Amino acid sequence: MPETGLPQTARVGIGALLRQLQPRFPDLTASKVRFLEDQGLVHPHRTASGYRKYSEQDVAVSYTHLTLPTNRE
């Protein structure tokens, strides 16, 4: 699990999540992060206005899934 430097209860928006992960995954986009949510792999909190807020665990799970090998033949 990557060290994000966030307090355990901190939540970040999708832009901040991208800034944390893009150095390692330069092709990462907001739509790819939303895909992880659609697949039930991350569960961001939704604000009253509908914005996604990702926990440290969501960031770690995203990192893990992005590092897993894919079966592309």
TIVO-2410 file (N, C-alpha, C; in nm, 3 decimals):
# residues 73
REC num residu      c1      c2      c3 atome chaine
REC   1      M   0.085  -0.117   0.000     N      A
REC   1      M   0.000   0.000   0.000    CA      A
REC   1      M   0.090   0.124   0.000     C      A
REC   2      P   0.063   0.219  -0.089     N      A
REC   2      P   0.150   0.337  -0.094    CA      A
REC   2      P   0.126   0.429   0.024     C      A
REC   3      E   0.228   0.498   0.065     N      A
REC   3      E   0.216   0.598   0.171    CA      A
REC   3      E   0.166   0.727   0.106     C      A
REC   4      T   0.048   0.771   0.144     N      A
REC   4      T  -0.011   0.890   0.081    CA      A
REC   4      T   0.013   1.015   0.163     C      A
REC   5      G   0.047   1.001   0.290     N      A
REC   5      G   0.068   1.118   0.373    CA      A
REC   5      G  -0.062   1.182   0.421     C      A
REC   6      L  -0.175   1.117   0.396     N      A
REC   6      L  -0.305   1.171   0.437    CA      A
REC   6      L  -0.340   1.120   0.576     C      A
REC   7      P  -0.404   1.202   0.658     N      A
REC   7      P  -0.457   1.150   0.784    CA      A
REC   7      P  -0.559   1.040   0.753     C      A
REC   8      Q  -0.577   0.946   0.842     N      A
REC   8      Q  -0.664   0.832   0.818    CA      A
REC   8      Q  -0.805   0.874   0.776     C      A
REC   9      T  -0.856   0.985   0.825     N      A
REC   9      T  -0.993   1.026   0.794    CA      A
REC   9      T  -1.001   1.125   0.679     C      A
REC  10      A  -0.889   1.163   0.621     N      A
REC  10      A  -0.889   1.262   0.513    CA      A
REC  10      A  -0.955   1.203   0.389     C      A
REC  11      R  -1.025   1.287   0.318     N      A
REC  11      R  -1.085   1.249   0.191    CA      A
REC  11      R  -1.044   1.352   0.088     C      A
REC  12      V  -1.015   1.304  -0.032     N      A
REC  12      V  -0.968   1.392  -0.138    CA      A
REC  12      V  -1.059   1.380  -0.258     C      A
REC  13      G  -1.064   1.486  -0.337     N      A
REC  13      G  -1.139   1.484  -0.461    CA      A
REC  13      G  -1.066   1.404  -0.568     C      A
REC  14      I  -1.132   1.385  -0.680     N      A
REC  14      I  -1.074   1.304  -0.786    CA      A
REC  14      I  -0.947   1.367  -0.843     C      A
REC  15      G  -0.941   1.500  -0.847     N      A
REC  15      G  -0.821   1.568  -0.897    CA      A
REC  15      G  -0.700   1.541  -0.809     C      A
REC  16      A  -0.720   1.546  -0.677     N      A
REC  16      A  -0.611   1.519  -0.584    CA      A
REC  16      A  -0.570   1.372  -0.591     C      A
REC  17      L  -0.667   1.282  -0.607     N      A
REC  17      L  -0.634   1.141  -0.622    CA      A
REC  17      L  -0.548   1.122  -0.747     C      A
REC  18      L  -0.585   1.187  -0.857     N      A
REC  18      L  -0.507   1.176  -0.981    CA      A
REC  18      L  -0.365   1.230  -0.961     C      A
REC  19      R  -0.351   1.343  -0.894     N      A
REC  19      R  -0.218   1.400  -0.871    CA      A
REC  19      R  -0.130   1.306  -0.788     C      A
REC  20      Q  -0.191   1.231  -0.696     N      A
REC  20      Q  -0.115   1.137  -0.615    CA      A
REC  20      Q  -0.069   1.016  -0.696     C      A
REC  21      L  -0.154   0.969  -0.787     N      A
REC  21      L  -0.124   0.844  -0.857    CA      A
REC  21      L  -0.061   0.862  -0.994     C      A
REC  22      Q  -0.076   0.978  -1.057     N      A
REC  22      Q  -0.024   0.996  -1.192    CA      A
REC  22      Q   0.128   0.989  -1.204     C      A
REC  23      P   0.207   1.025  -1.102     N      A
REC  23      P   0.352   1.004  -1.118    CA      A
REC  23      P   0.386   0.857  -1.147     C      A
REC  24      R   0.313   0.767  -1.089     N      A
REC  24      R   0.336   0.623  -1.111    CA      A
REC  24      R   0.257   0.571  -1.231     C      A
REC  25      F   0.140   0.631  -1.258     N      A
REC  25      F   0.050   0.588  -1.365    CA      A
REC  25      F   0.015   0.709  -1.452     C      A
REC  26      P   0.105   0.750  -1.542     N      A
REC  26      P   0.084   0.874  -1.617    CA      A
REC  26      P  -0.038   0.874  -1.709     C      A
REC  27      D  -0.088   0.757  -1.746     N      A
REC  27      D  -0.206   0.749  -1.833    CA      A
REC  27      D  -0.338   0.746  -1.756     C      A
REC  28      L  -0.331   0.758  -1.625     N      A
REC  28      L  -0.451   0.753  -1.542    CA      A
REC  28      L  -0.538   0.876  -1.568     C      A
REC  29      T  -0.668   0.852  -1.586     N      A
REC  29      T  -0.764   0.959  -1.610    CA      A
REC  29      T  -0.878   0.947  -1.508     C      A
REC  30      A  -0.956   1.053  -1.500     N      A
REC  30      A  -1.073   1.053  -1.411    CA      A
REC  30      A  -1.170   0.942  -1.451     C      A
REC  31      S  -1.184   0.918  -1.581     N      A
REC  31      S  -1.277   0.814  -1.625    CA      A
REC  31      S  -1.230   0.675  -1.581     C      A
REC  32      K  -1.099   0.653  -1.575     N      A
REC  32      K  -1.048   0.525  -1.526    CA      A
REC  32      K  -1.076   0.508  -1.377     C      A
REC  33      V  -1.065   0.615  -1.302     N      A
REC  33      V  -1.096   0.610  -1.159    CA      A
REC  33      V  -1.245   0.584  -1.140     C      A
REC  34      R  -1.329   0.650  -1.219     N      A
REC  34      R  -1.474   0.626  -1.210    CA      A
REC  34      R  -1.508   0.482  -1.250     C      A
REC  35      F  -1.432   0.424  -1.344     N      A
REC  35      F  -1.451   0.284  -1.382    CA      A
REC  35      F  -1.429   0.194  -1.262     C      A
REC  36      L  -1.324   0.220  -1.183     N      A
REC  36      L  -1.300   0.141  -1.062    CA      A
REC  36      L  -1.421   0.148  -0.969     C      A
REC  37      E  -1.483   0.265  -0.961     N      A
REC  37      E  -1.604   0.279  -0.879    CA      A
REC  37      E  -1.718   0.199  -0.940     C      A
REC  38      D  -1.737   0.209  -1.071     N      A
REC  38      D  -1.844   0.134  -1.138    CA      A
REC  38      D  -1.830  -0.016  -1.116     C      A
REC  39      Q  -1.707  -0.063  -1.106     N      A
REC  39      Q  -1.681  -0.205  -1.085    CA      A
REC  39      Q  -1.694  -0.245  -0.937     C      A
REC  40      G  -1.721  -0.148  -0.850     N      A
REC  40      G  -1.737  -0.177  -0.708    CA      A
REC  40      G  -1.607  -0.194  -0.633     C      A
REC  41      L  -1.497  -0.145  -0.691     N      A
REC  41      L  -1.366  -0.163  -0.628    CA      A
REC  41      L  -1.329  -0.051  -0.531     C      A
REC  42      V  -1.379   0.068  -0.556     N      A
REC  42      V  -1.361   0.180  -0.463    CA      A
REC  42      V  -1.499   0.237  -0.432     C      A
REC  43      H  -1.511   0.297  -0.316     N      A
REC  43      H  -1.641   0.346  -0.269    CA      A
REC  43      H  -1.627   0.487  -0.215     C      A
REC  44      P  -1.614   0.586  -0.304     N      A
REC  44      P  -1.597   0.723  -0.255    CA      A
REC  44      P  -1.724   0.774  -0.188     C      A
REC  45      H  -1.703   0.859  -0.091     N      A
REC  45      H  -1.813   0.929  -0.025    CA      A
REC  45      H  -1.866   1.034  -0.124     C      A
REC  46      R  -1.995   1.058  -0.124     N      A
REC  46      R  -2.052   1.163  -0.208    CA      A
REC  46      R  -2.094   1.279  -0.119     C      A
REC  47      T  -2.053   1.399  -0.159     N      A
REC  47      T  -2.095   1.518  -0.085    CA      A
REC  47      T  -2.240   1.548  -0.119     C      A
REC  48      A  -2.298   1.643  -0.048     N      A
REC  48      A  -2.437   1.682  -0.075    CA      A
REC  48      A  -2.456   1.729  -0.219     C      A
REC  49      S  -2.351   1.787  -0.277     N      A
REC  49      S  -2.361   1.834  -0.416    CA      A
REC  49      S  -2.317   1.728  -0.517     C      A
REC  50      G  -2.287   1.607  -0.470     N      A
REC  50      G  -2.257   1.495  -0.560    CA      A
REC  50      G  -2.112   1.472  -0.593     C      A
REC  51      Y  -2.021   1.552  -0.535     N      A
REC  51      Y  -1.879   1.531  -0.562    CA      A
REC  51      Y  -1.828   1.405  -0.493     C      A
REC  52      R  -1.738   1.336  -0.559     N      A
REC  52      R  -1.676   1.217  -0.500    CA      A
REC  52      R  -1.561   1.261  -0.409     C      A
REC  53      K  -1.552   1.199  -0.294     N      A
REC  53      K  -1.442   1.222  -0.201    CA      A
REC  53      K  -1.385   1.086  -0.164     C      A
REC  54      Y  -1.257   1.067  -0.198     N      A
REC  54      Y  -1.191   0.938  -0.182    CA      A
REC  54      Y  -1.113   0.931  -0.052     C      A
REC  55      S  -1.127   0.819   0.017     N      A
REC  55      S  -1.052   0.797   0.141    CA      A
REC  55      S  -0.912   0.746   0.108     C      A
REC  56      E  -0.828   0.741   0.209     N      A
REC  56      E  -0.694   0.686   0.193    CA      A
REC  56      E  -0.704   0.540   0.146     C      A
REC  57      Q  -0.801   0.468   0.197     N      A
REC  57      Q  -0.820   0.329   0.155    CA      A
REC  57      Q  -0.857   0.323   0.006     C      A
REC  58      D  -0.942   0.414  -0.041     N      A
REC  58      D  -0.977   0.419  -0.183    CA      A
REC  58      D  -0.852   0.443  -0.268     C      A
REC  59      V  -0.764   0.532  -0.223     N      A
REC  59      V  -0.640   0.560  -0.295    CA      A
REC  59      V  -0.554   0.433  -0.299     C      A
REC  60      A  -0.543   0.364  -0.187     N      A
REC  60      A  -0.462   0.243  -0.180    CA      A
REC  60      A  -0.519   0.132  -0.268     C      A
REC  61      V  -0.650   0.116  -0.266     N      A
REC  61      V  -0.715   0.013  -0.349    CA      A
REC  61      V  -0.696   0.047  -0.497     C      A
REC  62      S  -0.708   0.174  -0.532     N      A
REC  62      S  -0.685   0.215  -0.671    CA      A
REC  62      S  -0.543   0.180  -0.712     C      A
REC  63      Y  -0.448   0.212  -0.628     N      A
REC  63      Y  -0.307   0.181  -0.655    CA      A
REC  63      Y  -0.289   0.031  -0.678     C      A
REC  64      T  -0.347  -0.048  -0.590     N      A
REC  64      T  -0.334  -0.194  -0.601    CA      A
REC  64      T  -0.391  -0.244  -0.733     C      A
REC  65      H  -0.509  -0.201  -0.768     N      A
REC  65      H  -0.572  -0.249  -0.892    CA      A
REC  65      H  -0.498  -0.201  -1.016     C      A
REC  66      L  -0.439  -0.085  -1.008     N      A
REC  66      L  -0.363  -0.034  -1.122    CA      A
REC  66      L  -0.231  -0.106  -1.140     C      A
REC  67      T  -0.180  -0.169  -1.035     N      A
REC  67      T  -0.054  -0.242  -1.046    CA      A
REC  67      T  -0.072  -0.389  -1.079     C      A
REC  68      L  -0.194  -0.439  -1.067     N      A
REC  68      L  -0.218  -0.579  -1.100    CA      A
REC  68      L  -0.198  -0.604  -1.249     C      A
REC  69      P  -0.141  -0.718  -1.284     N      A
REC  69      P  -0.124  -0.747  -1.427    CA      A
REC  69      P  -0.260  -0.768  -1.493     C      A
REC  70      T  -0.268  -0.730  -1.618     N      A
REC  70      T  -0.391  -0.751  -1.694    CA      A
REC  70      T  -0.368  -0.864  -1.794     C      A
REC  71      N  -0.474  -0.925  -1.834     N      A
REC  71      N  -0.467  -1.037  -1.927    CA      A
REC  71      N  -0.503  -0.985  -2.065     C      A
REC  72      R  -0.406  -0.929  -2.135     N      A
REC  72      R  -0.431  -0.873  -2.268    CA      A
REC  72      R  -0.363  -0.959  -2.373     C      A
REC  73      E  -0.440  -1.031  -2.448     N      A
REC  73      E  -0.383  -1.117  -2.553    CA      A
REC  73      E  -0.440  -1.079  -2.687     C      A
***
